[in-house]
Amino acid sequence: MDLNLIRAGIIAAGVSLAAGPALSQAQTTNRVAASTDWSVFQESNPRECFSVSAPREQLNTRDGQPAQVTRGETLLFVFFRPDQGVSGQVTFTGGYPFASGSTVSLQIGTSTFQLFTEGNWAWPATPEEDARIVEAMRRGAEAVLTGVSGRGTTTRDTFSLMGFTAAVDEARARCTG
């Protein structure tokens, strides 16, 4: 699996949603379904489908104290790109450049996962870890992602998992059929 090709696709998808989740969903013609807190998008060239959600809660702290910061769009994705062998890739964009060499912690219930970072993006190291995370997300109520920016701000983004299973199943079906 070519990680640079996958990263390029992730960045392209993020750029297409950069106007903000509400605006993106209203103006994007490729939104094909919505399941509670998750939406499904489909592209044809290259062929990809993804489920995506914005956080329902964000907490930014510096030195343990709440901090006002400007962040870009914050989204949690699960991608399917059949032509590239990608099936269920978990990806997170925090809306800021992560601290160099840092990881993002993803907690779902009692399970914790580490995502490696590059620029504004974070994702698991292997497809097997993607599968474990997707399975945990199917069973969970919320996903909490904690990262550190290049400026030392700790961010904690809480995503509802209501509608996740229906959305990820829809995205998978649209790209495997």
C-alpha positions in Angstrom: 0.0 0.0 0.0 1.5 3.4 -1.0 1.1 5.7 2.0 2.1 8.8 0.0 -0.8 8.1 -2.5 -3.2 7.5 0.4 -2.0 10.7 2.1 -2.5 12.7 -1.1 -6.1 11.3 -1.3 -6.8 12.2 2.4 -5.5 15.7 1.8 -7.5 16.2 -1.3 -10.7 15.1 0.6 -9.9 17.5 3.4 -9.4 20.3 1.0 -12.8 19.6 -0.6 -14.4 19.9 2.9 -12.3 22.9 4.0 -15.2 25.4 4.0 -16.6 23.9 7.2 -18.9 20.9 7.8 -22.2 22.7 7.5 -21.2 24.7 4.5 -19.5 21.7 2.9 -22.5 19.5 3.3 -24.9 22.2 1.9 -22.7 22.9 -1.1 -21.1 19.6 -1.9 -23.0 17.6 -4.5 -21.3 14.3 -3.5 -23.1 13.9 -0.2 -25.1 10.8 -0.7 -26.4 9.9 2.8 -26.6 11.1 6.4 -27.0 8.9 9.5 -27.5 11.0 12.6 -24.1 12.6 13.4 -22.3 11.0 10.3 -22.5 11.8 6.6 -21.5 9.8 3.6 -19.7 11.2 0.5 -18.9 9.5 -2.8 -16.5 10.6 -5.5 -16.1 8.9 -8.9 -12.7 10.0 -10.1 -10.8 8.6 -8.4 -13.4 6.3 -6.9 -13.7 6.8 -3.2 -16.4 6.8 -0.5 -16.1 8.0 3.0 -18.1 8.5 6.2 -17.3 11.7 8.1 -18.3 13.6 11.2 -17.4 16.8 13.0 -16.8 16.9 16.8 -19.7 17.7 19.1 -17.3 19.1 21.7 -13.9 20.7 21.6 -11.6 21.6 24.5 -8.3 23.5 23.9 -5.8 23.8 26.8 -2.4 25.3 27.4 -0.5 24.6 30.6 -3.7 22.9 31.9 -5.8 26.0 31.4 -8.6 26.5 28.8 -7.1 28.4 25.8 -8.7 30.3 22.9 -7.2 29.1 19.7 -8.0 29.3 16.0 -8.3 26.0 14.4 -9.3 24.9 10.9 -11.8 22.2 10.2 -11.7 19.2 12.6 -13.1 16.0 11.1 -13.0 12.2 11.7 -13.2 10.0 8.5 -13.4 6.4 7.4 -12.3 6.0 3.8 -12.8 3.4 1.1 -10.7 3.5 -2.1 -11.1 0.2 -3.9 -8.7 1.1 -6.7 -6.0 1.7 -4.1 -6.8 -1.3 -1.9 -8.0 1.0 0.9 -10.9 -0.4 2.9 -11.9 1.3 6.1 -9.0 3.7 6.7 -9.5 5.9 9.8 -8.2 9.4 9.4 -8.4 12.5 11.6 -7.7 16.1 10.9 -7.3 18.3 13.9 -7.4 21.7 12.1 -3.8 22.6 13.0 -0.3 21.2 12.5 0.4 18.6 15.1 3.7 18.7 17.1 6.5 17.1 15.2 6.9 13.4 16.1 3.7 13.4 18.2 0.8 11.0 18.2 -2.9 11.5 18.7 -4.6 9.4 21.3 -8.0 8.0 20.3 -10.2 6.6 23.1 -13.4 4.7 22.5 -14.9 3.3 25.7 -12.0 1.5 27.5 -10.0 1.0 24.3 -7.1 3.4 23.5 -5.3 3.7 20.1 -2.4 5.8 18.9 -2.5 7.6 15.6 0.7 8.8 14.0 0.7 12.4 12.7 2.0 14.3 9.7 1.0 18.0 9.3 -2.7 18.4 10.2 -3.4 14.7 9.7 -3.4 11.6 11.9 -4.1 7.9 11.2 -3.3 4.4 12.4 -0.1 2.7 11.4 -1.7 -0.4 9.7 -4.9 -1.6 8.1 -5.3 -4.1 10.9 -5.3 -1.2 13.4 -7.9 0.6 11.2 -10.1 -2.5 11.4 -9.8 -2.6 15.2 -10.7 1.0 15.5 -13.7 0.7 13.2 -14.9 -2.3 15.2 -14.5 -0.3 18.5 -16.4 2.7 16.9 -19.2 0.4 15.9 -19.6 -0.6 19.6 -18.9 2.8 21.1 -20.9 5.8 22.0 -18.2 8.4 21.4 -14.6 8.8 20.2 -12.3 11.2 22.0 -9.1 12.3 20.2 -6.4 14.1 22.1 -3.5 15.8 20.3 -0.8 18.4 20.8 -0.3 21.3 18.3 3.1 22.6 17.2 2.5 25.5 19.5 2.0 23.3 22.6 -1.8 23.5 22.8 -3.5 20.2 23.9 -6.8 19.6 22.0 -9.5 17.2 23.0 -12.2 16.6 20.4 -15.2 14.4 21.2 -17.1 12.8 18.4 -20.6 11.2 18.7 -20.7 7.7 17.2 -24.5 7.9 16.7 -25.1 6.8 13.2 -21.5 5.6 12.7 -22.4 2.0 11.8 -25.0 2.9 9.3 -22.7 5.6 7.7 -19.6 3.4 7.4 -21.7 0.5 6.1 -23.2 2.8 3.5 -19.8 4.1 2.4 -18.4 0.6 2.2 -21.4 -0.6 0.1 -21.1 2.3 -2.3 -17.5 1.6 -3.0 -17.5 -2.2 -3.0 -20.7 -2.7 -5.2 
